[in-house]
Amino acid sequence: MQRCLGAESLLLAAASEKVVSVRTTAMLQGAVFHLYAAYLLHLREIAANYAYTDAQEISTIQQLVDVLGKQDKVAAEGSEMARLIEDRNSWLAKCLTAYWQCLDGPVGQTVQISHAGIDLRQENLPESTPAIGDVETWLAAMLELFDRHRALMYEY
């Protein structure tokens, strides 16, 4: 939940910017990083709920499915998240894709002019910056998913 609050705070700050700038881009990318961290923590929470002792080692949905499968357990929560990730048009797949684009973002184009023998690079910010509305949608969907999963986990 803490990571989602961080994402929300960055989103509010980005939305208050009058002009899209490098700072706006940094805030949006920061929000995506917080959402990715929330996703990882949720995977680990599911693993721990199903009595997996090394939950901190989980870093992908496939790892979660594999370790629970070895224990002859099937987590409906993990299955739902796996389906969301497989569907490239789902909010979760888009959120994770945005994370990887921010992380691996474009190196940039070499500027034609060098200064003192140093080639300058211009980052292609629009391609590596998610839209505010998209990040807001991902945050809302993630919070709903977490609440629903936690309600299921606590029932058992």
N, C-alpha and C positions, 0 to 999 in steps of 0.2 A: 504494500500500500504506500510505503514511503516513496518508492520510485515513481509511482503514479502521481503523487502529490508534487514531486519535483518536476515531472513532465507538465503538469497542469500550470505550475508557477511559471515555467519557461514559456508556455503557450500564451498565457495572459500577458507576459512582458512583450513577446513578439507581436501580439495583436495590437498592443498599444503604440507600436512604432508607426510613425507617420509615413516614413519612406523605407522601402525595403533596402537593407544595407547588409554589410558583412556581419554586423551585430545581430540583425534579424535572422540571417542564415545560421549563425552560430547557435542562437537560441532554439531554432527549430530542429537543428541537428542534435542539440543537447537533449531536447524533449524525446527525440527518437531513440537516443542512447539510453535514456531513462526507461522508456517503454521496453527496450530490448532487455535491460537488466531486470525489469519486473517480470518479463516472460521467463527468463532463466530461473529466477527465484520461485516462480510458480511451478515450473517443472520439478524443482527440488522439493517444494512443499508437497506435491503429489507423491513423489518417490518416498518421502519420509512418512507420509500418511499410510502408505502401503508397506510400511516397516522395512524399507530398504535402508540399511545402515550407512551406506556411503553416498547419501543423497547429494552431498556437496560436489561429487564428481560428475553429476549429470550436467551436460551442457547442450544437448540436443534432444529433440523429441524422439529420435530414433534410439538414442541411448536409454531413455526412459522406457520405451516400449520393449527394448531388448532385455533390460535387467528385470523388469516385471515379468516378462515372458519366461525367463529362466526360473523364476519363483512360482511359475504356474498361476500368475495373477494377471488379470486384464483390467486396466484402469479405464473406465468409460471417459474420464476427463482427458487422459492422454490420447485416447482414440479420437475424441472430438478435435483435439488440437492437431493431431496428425492429418485428419481430413481437411481441416482449415488450411494447413500449410500446403497440402497437395493441390488444393484449388487455387491456382495462381490469381484468380480474381477475388479471393476472399480478403477481408480486412487484415487478417493476421499475416497472410502471405505478402501482402503489399507493405505492411509495417516492417516485416523482417527484410524484405528486399530493400526498402529505404535505408534500413540500418546498414546493410552491406554496401549500398551505394555511398553512404556517408563515410563509412570506414575506408572503403577502397576507392573512393571518389576519383574523378578524372585527374590525371597528373597535370594536365594543362597543355596549352599550346605554347611553343617557344615563340617569344616575341622576336620580330625581325631585327631589332636593334639590341646590341649588347652594350652594357655599360662596364667599362674597365675590365673587359674580358669575361664578364659574368652574364650568362644568358638569363633573361627574365622569363618567368612563366606566368601566364594568366589562367587562374582557375576558372573553369566553366561552372560558375555557381548555380545557374538555373537548373542544370541537369542533376546536381547533387543536393538540391534543396527541396524537401517535400512541401506541399502547400499546407497552410495553416488549417484549412478545413479538413484535409485528410488526416492530419495528426490529431485533431479534435475528435474525429470519428473513431480513429484507432484507440484513443484513450478511453472514450465512452464504452466502446465494445469490449475492451480489455477489462475494465472495471466490472461490467456486467458478467463477463465470462468468469472472472475470479469469484465474484459473489455467488454465482450459481454453482460453481465447482466446490466452493467451501461449504455451501449448504448441503451438497451431496455427500462430501467427505465426512461431515460431522454427523450425518444421519446414521452412518455405519460405525 
